[in-house]
């Protein structure tokens, strides 16, 4: 099975369609006010309305109050929630919606102990930041620290781009990769050329 690709930080219909037709599997919509890629409910609804079938829509939150998440879920057809902060297991499961938990790998002592606190998480996204801190740093971390035998899907994030994606996939054998700044012109504005180059690299690795 080939590695799945998620492009996060989508802020426009144009970029959403470019990602969808590139062969990527998922888009990420950021609902975190401090992010340069944060979007409104109205923007999110507009983006979701134009997506073709079989594209997974992920909503990213960081320590949002429950009312905010619930309100967005009522209006935006999110397939899965991505919690990027210090959310408790009880909080994550309280929405009765599929979710995955981001894990800050910088300074984390024991991935397994952390992950086991979230037994109903569909997957774990490992990123280049401290536990509970915001991601999107555009930096990589030591890929040797990526769990290689954990029973749930692992999604690799942090500083990925078309130039290093092949090495990342080959050295980690993760279920999926997640990119944002690595395929951008400016924060929140994607590059169709970089997205195309990324997907070409992913397909090249799969054929090896």
C-alpha positions as CSV (number, residue, x, y, z in Angstrom):
1,X,0.0,0.0,0.0
2,X,1.4,3.4,-1.0
3,X,1.9,6.2,1.5
4,X,-1.0,8.6,2.0
5,X,-0.6,12.3,1.5
6,X,-2.3,15.1,3.4
7,X,-1.7,18.8,2.5
8,X,-2.6,21.0,5.4
9,X,-3.3,24.7,5.8
10,X,-5.7,25.0,2.8
11,X,-7.1,28.5,2.7
12,X,-8.8,28.8,-0.8
13,X,-10.9,26.9,-3.3
14,X,-8.1,27.2,-5.8
15,X,-5.6,25.5,-3.6
16,X,-8.1,22.9,-2.4
17,X,-8.8,21.8,-6.0
18,X,-5.1,21.8,-6.9
19,X,-4.5,19.4,-4.0
20,X,-7.5,17.2,-4.8
21,X,-6.5,16.8,-8.4
22,X,-2.9,16.2,-7.7
23,X,-3.6,12.8,-6.3
24,X,-3.3,13.7,-2.7
25,X,-5.6,11.9,-0.3
26,X,-6.6,14.6,2.2
27,X,-6.7,18.3,2.9
28,X,-6.3,20.0,6.3
29,X,-8.3,23.0,7.4
30,X,-6.8,25.0,10.3
31,X,-9.1,26.4,12.9
32,X,-6.5,28.0,15.2
33,X,-6.7,31.8,15.4
34,X,-3.0,32.3,16.0
35,X,-2.1,30.5,12.7
36,X,-1.4,32.3,9.5
37,X,-3.4,29.6,7.8
38,X,-6.5,30.0,10.0
39,X,-9.8,30.1,8.1
40,X,-13.4,31.0,8.9
41,X,-16.3,28.7,8.9
42,X,-17.5,30.4,5.8
43,X,-14.2,29.7,4.0
44,X,-14.3,26.1,5.1
45,X,-17.8,25.6,3.9
46,X,-16.9,27.1,0.5
47,X,-13.8,24.9,0.2
48,X,-15.7,21.7,1.1
49,X,-18.4,22.4,-1.4
50,X,-16.1,22.1,-4.4
51,X,-14.1,19.1,-3.4
52,X,-14.5,16.0,-5.5
53,X,-15.4,12.6,-3.9
54,X,-12.9,10.6,-1.9
55,X,-10.9,13.5,-0.5
56,X,-10.7,13.4,3.3
57,X,-11.2,16.7,5.1
58,X,-9.3,17.1,8.3
59,X,-10.1,19.9,10.8
60,X,-7.1,21.0,12.9
61,X,-7.6,22.4,16.4
62,X,-5.3,23.5,19.1
63,X,-6.8,23.7,22.7
64,X,-10.0,25.1,21.3
65,X,-13.0,25.4,23.6
66,X,-15.6,22.7,23.1
67,X,-18.2,25.1,21.9
68,X,-16.0,26.3,19.0
69,X,-15.3,22.7,17.9
70,X,-19.0,21.8,18.1
71,X,-20.1,24.8,16.2
72,X,-17.7,24.1,13.4
73,X,-18.7,20.4,13.3
74,X,-22.3,21.5,12.8
75,X,-21.5,23.5,9.7
76,X,-18.4,22.0,8.1
77,X,-18.4,18.4,6.9
78,X,-15.1,17.3,8.5
79,X,-14.2,13.7,8.2
80,X,-11.7,13.6,11.1
81,X,-10.5,16.0,13.8
82,X,-6.8,16.6,14.4
83,X,-6.0,17.8,17.9
84,X,-2.6,19.5,18.1
85,X,-2.4,20.8,21.6
86,X,-2.6,19.5,25.2
87,X,-6.2,18.2,24.8
88,X,-7.1,15.4,27.2
89,X,-8.3,12.0,26.0
90,X,-11.7,12.8,27.5
91,X,-11.9,16.1,25.5
92,X,-10.9,14.4,22.3
93,X,-13.5,11.7,22.5
94,X,-16.3,14.0,23.7
95,X,-17.3,15.0,20.2
96,X,-18.2,11.5,19.1
97,X,-16.3,12.1,16.0
98,X,-13.2,10.3,14.6
99,X,-10.0,12.0,15.6
100,X,-6.3,11.8,15.5
101,X,-3.8,13.2,18.1
102,X,-0.7,15.1,17.2
103,X,2.4,14.2,19.1
104,X,5.2,16.7,19.6
105,X,8.4,14.6,19.3
106,X,10.9,17.3,20.6
107,X,11.7,16.3,24.2
108,X,9.1,13.5,24.3
109,X,10.5,10.6,26.4
110,X,8.1,7.8,25.6
111,X,5.9,7.8,22.5
112,X,4.1,4.6,23.4
113,X,3.1,5.8,26.9
114,X,1.8,9.0,25.5
115,X,-0.1,7.4,22.7
116,X,-1.7,4.8,24.9
117,X,-3.5,7.6,26.7
118,X,-5.6,8.0,23.6
119,X,-6.8,4.5,22.8
120,X,-9.6,5.7,20.5
121,X,-7.4,7.9,18.3
122,X,-7.5,6.7,14.7
123,X,-3.9,7.7,14.1
124,X,-1.0,9.7,15.6
125,X,0.7,12.6,13.8
126,X,4.3,13.0,14.8
127,X,5.6,16.5,14.4
128,X,8.7,18.6,15.1
129,X,7.6,20.5,18.2
130,X,7.5,20.0,22.0
131,X,4.5,18.1,23.4
132,X,1.4,20.4,23.6
133,X,3.0,23.2,21.5
134,X,1.9,24.4,18.1
135,X,3.2,22.6,15.1
136,X,3.8,24.2,11.7
137,X,7.4,25.0,12.5
138,X,8.7,24.0,9.1
139,X,11.5,22.1,10.8
140,X,12.2,18.4,10.7
141,X,13.1,16.2,13.7
142,X,15.2,13.0,13.9
143,X,13.3,10.5,11.8
144,X,15.0,7.7,13.8
145,X,12.6,8.6,16.6
146,X,9.5,7.8,14.4
147,X,7.7,4.7,15.8
148,X,8.2,1.9,13.4
149,X,6.1,-0.9,14.9
150,X,3.2,0.9,16.6
151,X,-0.1,-0.8,15.8
152,X,-1.9,2.3,14.7
153,X,-1.2,4.5,11.7
154,X,1.6,7.0,12.1
155,X,1.6,10.2,10.1
156,X,4.9,12.1,9.6
157,X,4.9,15.9,9.7
158,X,7.5,18.6,10.2
159,X,9.6,20.3,7.6
160,X,8.7,18.0,4.7
161,X,9.0,19.2,1.1
162,X,9.5,17.8,-2.4
163,X,13.3,17.6,-1.9
164,X,13.2,15.4,1.3
165,X,10.0,13.5,1.0
166,X,11.5,10.4,-0.6
167,X,14.1,10.1,2.1
168,X,11.4,10.6,4.8
169,X,9.2,7.9,3.3
170,X,12.0,5.4,2.8
171,X,13.5,5.9,6.3
172,X,10.3,5.7,8.3
173,X,7.8,3.6,6.4
174,X,4.9,5.7,7.8
175,X,1.3,5.3,6.9
176,X,1.0,9.0,5.7
177,X,2.9,12.2,5.3
178,X,1.5,15.7,6.1
179,X,2.9,18.9,4.5
180,X,2.1,22.6,4.7
181,X,4.9,25.1,4.4
182,X,6.9,22.7,2.2
183,X,4.5,23.2,-0.7
184,X,3.8,26.9,-0.2
185,X,4.7,30.2,-1.9
186,X,3.7,32.1,1.2
187,X,2.0,31.0,4.4
188,X,-1.4,29.8,3.4
189,X,-0.8,30.1,-0.3
190,X,0.1,26.8,-2.0
191,X,2.3,26.2,-5.0
192,X,0.8,24.0,-7.6
193,X,4.3,23.3,-9.0
194,X,5.6,22.2,-5.6
195,X,2.5,20.0,-5.0
196,X,3.1,18.4,-8.4
197,X,6.7,17.8,-7.7
198,X,5.8,16.3,-4.3
199,X,3.4,13.9,-5.8
200,X,5.8,12.9,-8.5
201,X,8.4,12.1,-5.8
202,X,5.9,10.0,-3.8
203,X,4.9,8.0,-6.9
204,X,8.6,7.5,-7.7
205,X,9.3,6.0,-4.3
206,X,6.3,3.8,-4.5
207,X,7.6,2.3,-7.7
208,X,11.0,1.4,-6.3
